[in-house]
Amino acid sequence: MGDSRDLCPHLDSIGEVTKEDLLLKSKGTCQSCGVTGPNLWACLQVACPYVGCGESFADHSTIHAQAKKHNLTVNLTTFRLWCYACEKEVFLEQRLAAPLLGSSSKFSEQDSPPPSHPLKAVPIAVADEGESESEDDDLKPRGLTGMKNLGNSCYMNAALQALSNCPPLTQFFLECGGLVRTDKKPALCKSYQKLVSEVWHKKRPSYVVPTSLSHGIKLVNPMFRGYAQQDTQEFLRCLMDQLHEELKEPVVATVALTEARDSDSSDTDEKREGDRSPSEDEFLSCDSSSDRGEGDGQGRGGGSSQAETELLIPDEAGRAISEKERMKDRKFSWGQQRTNSEQVDEDADVDTAMAALDDQPAEAQPPSPRSSSPCRTPAQVLSAGSRRRKEQRYRSVISDIFDGSILSLVQCLTCDRVSTTVETFQDLSLPIPGKEDLAKLHSAIYQNVPAKPGACGDSYAAQGWLAFIVEYIRRFVVSCTPSWFWGPVVTLEDCLAAFFAADELKGDNMYSCERCKKLRNGVKYCKVLRLPEILCIHLKRFRHEVMYSFKINSHVSFPLEGLDLRPFLAKECTSQITTYDLLSVICHHGTAGSGHYIAYCQNVINGQWYEFDDQYVTEVHETVVQNAEGYVLFYRKSSEEAMRERQQVVSLAAMREPSLLRFYVSREWLNKFNTFAEPGPITNQTFLCSHGGIPPHKYHYIDDLVVILPQNVWEHLYNRFGGGPAVNHLYVCSICQVEIEALAKRRRIEIDTFIKLNKAFQAEESPGVIYCISMQWFREWEAFVKGKDNEPPGPIDNSRIAQVKGSGHVQLKQGADYGQISEETWTYLNSLYGGGPEIAIRQSVAQPLGPENLHGEQKIEAETRAV
């Protein structure tokens, strides 16, 4: 099952291809625009001789493939193949390997075939199928690929290199490619996946051209269009927010899921109680009648060895390694809530995704119960109409890796009442304290006196063109001069202390106390409630005033290993690992008005540090990194225990003891186990519905979602991490299938009825009464009936377009965004969803429907035509 997901079904369309033919074509030109190489692409369709340019130019190869429906193309410089239909890189050797992989279904679960190659030690390693890899190949560094500057795009290149060297994220896009699915434009996640595959490929080019991702980010945020210089931190926020939006999935209620699976298992437990081992009594929980027979289950069991081989990521299976290698593997091992964030000011204390956990977006809420009482006052109707759908929680690989949470506390200094708020953060924006702030932070007296960290950073100086040259001289002098000569050294711990220092709320910033019912002096402080797997730290070096901008050039020393966050943790924090090691740092050279970005990243394979300067990649000593003027830093949780845990699982998998059962585990969680220091409980609910089965829409790609584990491995992981539920049999959920069919029928009836009533309304020459409906609610309803949103829109909410006069009469608000419908249409929609208030325009007093009054009707008619 594991390798079958990588097979490209379009390889059979390739004609006879020889290396000599490709070399000959590589010396030619694009048949559409005449441009020469490098990086021309040749179509591999049978009898098609087309050669076109790539993304570096007009991308005629892609235009040809889409127009002719020719799926496969080969790069004439690197000889790497790309399938447009599968949207991934493929390999010619797969045609030879396919019969072998297909034969795995002949093996039963008890008689699995031996693995085709030993379990590899290097998580980030895109292996070519059909090629044997030696131990030296595993330790050969990859990911050392530059990125071409597309015109002041160093901010993008540095950010992408820093993200590319975050092992959990890169491992997800390399090993869990089947999970990269989205129907949202511009599908930035697929562009990023393609870029990561190119950068980390074994036969990588010296540099790549990130044209596709650059084009996608410009569609998402027009700020990045053109060739102006941009801020790398703003680019990171935009990119990661978009990746989250495209990859996010609703969180399945764990309690309901456990009950459903327990219910499913109760009947089968009675039937098979005499034939099971004690382990089966504990784990058998998902065996009910299904669409798959026993033969299918055996086929999946037979293919399990491939899946286990790929994703357990052992370090030493089947081979003895030296103590030196063991220490190297240990040192460089691979180790939820989120809201859609908006761009915020650079000097905000906590940036990106700082929404309270209780304050989720209203876009994904189930319908709330409605009341049809006719005795409500207009004000009550307005209040009832504004009710929103039940809130829905979402998660993605981005939120799993980068999201942490902060507990903010505000204390009233009059009544001592303390209010708390839990906020989610994706990165921490830290102030750089000046000399006075450092003195306060380091003094023992200051420990009990609140101070405002926002006052930090008074070391601003006017910027000029000469500062660009002076900056390099200053850095050289600083690196050669003892620190005591320059005064106190600012450390990253100082910046963290300034950020988490107590903040006085007084004067114009007084606190509105709910107990005192008035403004009071207060103090605000915060602590970390949950630590992220990867901590992103942004140093606030730039400050923008009305007339000019400044950059803080103060050197901030940061540790390469052992950043300890224990002093800043809340008592309620459940994170066991509190120390971090540096992964990468983005640096800015220049002034606030102009400059250049580079990135220093540690290669996860050999542990060496490299400088990424656009298309140039250079190995550097770690002292160069320590003396760098950091701007954005990525830290990763460090844990030797996680490494030992993986080695233990590898040993269990290598035993390959025959067992009665095989268990399915989430491929995404297994990737967390391989790369996270704290992977958390097993999350098999990611591929299950709330009833315990497979959602019908996920069944056709279930192989991308699960991996089969031997019973002894499953028991070890389950006892160690908990979670679940245990799954040893997959079936399509019949309840979900019935609900899907009922939902489709409901949508069809609602839209047909609406169109029928609206056509009758349009046919009337002068209707006596015209009803108004909020276009915002109507768009939500339209998204539901057209299948773009799975949740109904909730009660009709006309509160945005209504206003109540003194007499209690509800009228249409001037300039409101509304549509005009008939009385019958209003009655029909109100009977389904309730809500209000009812807003009717009597034709006897209404203005004639001239051009200025037709905007609402035209909009709703346009929506109706779209429906």
Beta strands, then each sheet from edge to edge (+ up, - down):
strand 1: 41-43
strand 2: 51-52
strand 3: 72-75
strand 4: 81-83
strand 5: 88-90
strand 6: 146-147
strand 7: 207-208
strand 8: 249-250
strand 9: 350-351
strand 10: 394-395
strand 11: 404-412
strand 12: 418-425
strand 13: 427-430
strand 14: 490-491
strand 15: 503-505
strand 16: 511-513
strand 17: 518-520
strand 18: 522-530
strand 19: 534-539
strand 20: 542-544
strand 21: 549-551
strand 22: 556-557
strand 23: 563-564
strand 24: 579-590
strand 25: 595-602
strand 26: 609-613
strand 27: 616-620
strand 28: 630-637
strand 29: 662-666
strand 30: 682-683
strand 31: 706-710
strand 32: 723-724
strand 33: 769-774
strand 34: 796-797
strand 35: 802-804
strand 36: 810-812
strand 37: 818-821
strand 38: 835-836
strand 39: 840-842
sheet 1: 2+ 1- 3+ 4- 5+
sheet 2: 6+ 7+
sheet 3: 8+ 10-
sheet 4: 9+ 13- 19- 28+ 24- 23+
sheet 5: 9+ 13- 19- 28+ 24- 25+ 26- 27+
sheet 6: 12+ 11- 18+ 15-
sheet 7: 14+ 22+
sheet 8: 16+ 17-
sheet 9: 20+ 21-
sheet 10: 29+ 31-
sheet 11: 30+ 32+
sheet 12: 37+ 33- 39+
sheet 13: 34+ 38+
sheet 14: 35+ 36-
end
